[in-house]
Amino acid sequence: MPSNLGAEKEAKAGTLYVVSTPIGNLADITLRALDILRAVNLIAAEDTRHTRKLLSYYDIHKPLVSYHEHNARQRGGELLDKTASGQSVALVTDAGTPGVSDPGKLLIEAALERGMEPVVIPGATALISALVVSGLSTQPFVFLGFPPARGAERRRFFEKHALLEMTLILYESPKRLAKTLKDLLGSWGERRVAVARELTKIHEEIFRGSISEALGHFSSEVRGELTLVVEGAAAGRNADSQSRSGAELRNFDPERLNLNSSNQGSPAWKDELKVLLLRGVSSKEAASAIAGRFNLSRRVAYQAALAMKED
């Protein structure tokens, strides 16, 4: 039996604990996490109403304060002042591990700047759970968090990571899932993807297939927490090949356009292009995906997409 079992029935004075909580199923919490939550002087939660349900389930009664993106600066200073005065504080997020795509990162950084040493209480994390059940390579991988919501920053986000040859993991809101899948298809081309929805909850769903198939599967209203695990770029798709493609487009001569020419690849690319258009993918996004998949000029694929829409 481990010698330190049950050694944390009392929290250390002046300590910030970073405590992982369940991502859905309330049973997915460690014994150590429960010990710490019962022992600390104060619990800082992203959403106090959400965390109170967890605490009530385990009959834990401790002072609870909010710590979220809108009050992180002021409340963070207050929490660290309490820690410096000798109180023990537990930081929790709505689901999973604090500091992963949430304002907990700011509090941890501020604590380190003050010379404090936060103590992590590990547990559930949605990105790891989604990765291991995705069926895609588990190493190497990169976690990208939430894509920017709109504008040039969002476009640069997808362009920046398009050539990474490792498995890519993203978080996304249900309202932007379709938009993100279309952007993935347009910027990264057709790839395998796993979409994990409502992990560990009653309506848990793991979709595995291509990005275009995911668009069709999630065509109606989507609810719940989402984690996307996307196949990395095919080996050899480097910056040089991307530059060559750009040069081909700049030097493209419209007079030479012939969609039926044998040098434009198999007619299969037109069938796949039509499927994407029927699924609601824009002409630009569909053309980009088909061009990457069949090694075509994007202009050729785009002109074909426009012609199909006219027909």
Steps between C-alpha positions, in 0.01 A plus 500: 500500500640847410643672806341835410145369471271739688788734576312809378206502740633842596594765245836673523472858620566767238457263206315537170365163389412451132228235522365299207127426509280273283433594137151354526447192713522606866665168591809596300677678785801378696504423870782750540295773335213437741740511797640836388158654433393400851821632656562842344383829646349626173398372156521725192272382220435612143125462553398470865158359415656221295764417761246509784323201339823300515570605859145421609521156339802420718368683807779757495424833664767765452498874421466542124593806290488563127811525287436541126623691197306816589637539853831313467725803553338635815388170654832335416686758707260450790544122492878523498491751785303247703748229408792723600333560838499124568165381364472199270306551176372243250457614141246306292348548158158398366639175361841340488833652594536874576739686274401313182308750283367688802602801715665273758817544295516866608477416870769232473734738318437775756571257786831401343594866456449547875732210572221262600503133404152380391420135570319311224237235579474313166188350354269508200587703189275498192781531247678182620176304526404598144847423366520146634160399360539682167674218319763746378868506593548593864856623457614748416202729541439871552217668690378817327218601736207702364546652152449879482133575438531709183700724270861502390618348828284193436626467143862524617432240768404235246771598253768490772425141599411355159836330442551341842548127454388410854150434633321828578247551779255790523215605725192658342156622597196324349391822327825520302555131426373513140700815428817345641457177306459704180810705582696184574395354167581819313836565666629151578324290238320170553632307801386251759338658804342390825240724662445418866175643635381496861787279620413282805141629501175318425492614136869439429576468130826432313477564127786364286533562128613762250447872552240513223319203656502682833336800330220276382464325835477824699283686249219558752513679836786386721508515880759427762874532558715420196857386444635453147794270428634549147750296301828679434612614156635232268879473512666711232242780494752764596531872457685460167214305344253757630707778342504315168122471507474873560731571207289276274191701588674833437620378160171340403376587149118495473528426126652161583214396730349169386310309765467194280869473421658168593783675684263628767478163678229240533132598457463382861605846619190651342276249678655584835475871424129462429447314830665781696288765327182304570598487868509876517875558474577827320651493150830640630530254787399201289743596225786534745430156648476329160811675369703372792362147479542453123803724441304740280527872451258668740385726218397198295306351790339835581384558142352151500319573827351820357388316189333229711312760703376666180375166374 
